[in-house]
């Protein structure tokens, strides 16, 4: 059975990307391993994010705010998917990831930006959690049996759906798109799909399309 490594990115790596990491590691085991990182990590996970995970009864041990450079170093794990989860700042230039992963932008409203009562802040984190939880449902797809172009279209579709948790529907990949896998694991840049549409390489660095990575 295939195993997939997933990286969730945001600038501060303190809230949304942390929630996504914890959800994926809970729902995706044993076939998925998730990590998270930031371009400018804050150095601390927000206590509100930890509280939300505890309310959802998800493990919080080992969660930390860290730089995305850790995942571009020699010996770093090969990545199959990279998702950015914030979009309220200018585009960031990302490192070259090992494994030529599929990339997509799954923007989620920043719960850390909410100002209000304790209940309003709690609701913001609960909504972010619910949105990510539903989007991460893509892992239920039989990825090893689906053409990589169909997978790419689906993960892009998921990111474009409204962030209203109740509006994120089930996967739209139907029987017509399921066939023999083109390769053993998802990659970008396979001859069948041409050059990656989600990134361009410049002077040793990759920009994920027009993805904008916001500060948590």
N, C-alpha and C positions, 0 to 999 in steps of 0.2 A: 504494500500500500504506500502511495506517495506521501511524503512529508513536505510541508511548506513552511517557510520562514517569512514572517510578516513584520514590517516596520511601520509604525505610526509616527508622523512628524508634526510638530508645531514649533513655534519659536521658543517659548519658555519651557516646554515639556513639564508642565506643572499641573494640568487639569485634564483637558480633553484627550490628549494623547495618552495620558496615564489611564484614564477610564477605558479607552479603547484597548490598551494593552491587557488590562485585567480581564475585560470581557472576553477577548479573543482567547486568552490562555485558559479561561474557564470553559467556554463553549466549544473551543476547537480541539481540545485534547482528544486523543494523542496525535492527531494528524497535523496540527498547526502549533507553531511556537511564535509568540508575538513579543516584540520589544517596542520601546518608544524612545524618542530622542528629540532634541531641539537644536536649532541653529544657534541660539543664544540662551542656553538653559538657565533658568532662574536659580538652580541649585537646591531647590526645595519643592516637594510636592505640596500642593495646597491642602490644608486640613479639611476643607469642605469636600474635596474630591475623595479623600480617604473616608470621610463620614458617609458619603454616598455609596461607596463600595461596601462598607460595613453594613449599611441598611439593606443592600442587595445580597448580603451574606457571601461576598466574594473575598478571596484571600488578598491581603495587602502587603504581605511580607516581600521584601526585595524591591519594591517600587521606588525608583529614585529619578531625579531630574539629571539628565546627562546630555553630553554633546553628541550630535550625529557623527562627529569625526570617529567615534569609537567603531562605527559600522563601515567605515571606509578604509580601515587599516589592514595591512597584510595579516592574513589569518582570521579575519572577521568572517562570520557565517555567510554563506551564499544566501541572497535574498530572492524570494519569489514574488513578493508584492510589497510595494511602498505606497502608503496612503498619507496625504496631507489632510489635516482636519481643521485648519483655521485659514481664514481668507481675508483678513482686514488690514493687511499691510502690503507693501510693495513686494514684487516677486523676489524670491531668494535664489541664489545659485547654489545648487546642491552638489555634494561630492559625487564621484563616480561610485556607484554601488556594485559590490561583487555579485555576479550572477545575472546581470541584465534583467532586473525585475520588471514586472508589469507595474505601472504607476497609475494612480487616479487621485482626483481631488474630492474629498468628502467633507466639505466645509460644514462646520457646526457652530451655532451661535456661542459666543464666549460666555460661559457662566461667571467667570471671574470679573467680567465687566459690569455685572449687575449690581446696582446700588439700591438698597431698600431694606425691608424688614428681614429678620432671620428666616421667616417662612418664604418670602419671595426669593431669597438667595438659595434656599434649599430647593425650591421648585425649579430654579434655573439649572441647578446641577442634576436634578432628577430628569428634566427634559433632555439635557445633553446626553445623559446616560441612556435614556430610552431611544433616542435617535441612533446612537452608535450601536446599541444592542440590536436594533432591527436591521441596520445596514450590514452588520457582521453576519447576519443570517445567510449571506452569500456562501459561506463556507459549507453549507449543506448541499451545494451543487456537486455533482459527480465530476470534479475538475479533471481527473485523469482521462475521462471519456468524452470531453468536450473540446472542440477545436479552439485553439488559443485566441483566434479573432472573436469568437463568440463570447469567450470569457472577458476579453477586453471591453467589448461592447456592454456587457452586463455590469461590470464594475464601474464603468463610466455612467451608465444609466442610474445606478444606485446613488452615485454622488450628485446627480442632477435633480433627483426627486426632492420635493419640498422637505424641509427639516422637521415638519410636523410629524411626530412619531407615528400617529395614527394613519398617515397618508402614504407611508412607505410600504408598498405592496410586495407580494412575493416575486421571486425571480421570474423573468419572462422568457428564459431560454426554454424552448419547446423541443419536441422530439426531432423536428426537422433540422435542428442545429447540432444534434448529437451524433457523432460518428466516431471514426477511429481517430485517436489523438495524433496530432501532427508531430509531436515530440513528447519526450517523457515527462516534461514539466513546463509550466508557463514561462515564456521568455518574450522579450520585445525584440523586434528586428528580424524575425524569421522571414525567409524569402517569400512565404505565402502572403505576408502582409506588408512587405516593403520596409521602408525605414520607419523607426518609431514615430508615432504621431504625438507622443507625450513627452518627448525630450529631444534636445539637440546638444551635441557635444561641442564645447568650445574651450580650447586651451586646457584640456584635461578636466573640465568640470561640466556638469549637466544641469540644465534648467528644466524643470518639469513643466513643459508647456507654458501656459499662462498662469499656472498655479501661484496663488499668493499665500504666503504663510504668515499668519497673524500672531501677535504676542498674546499669550494666555494671561 
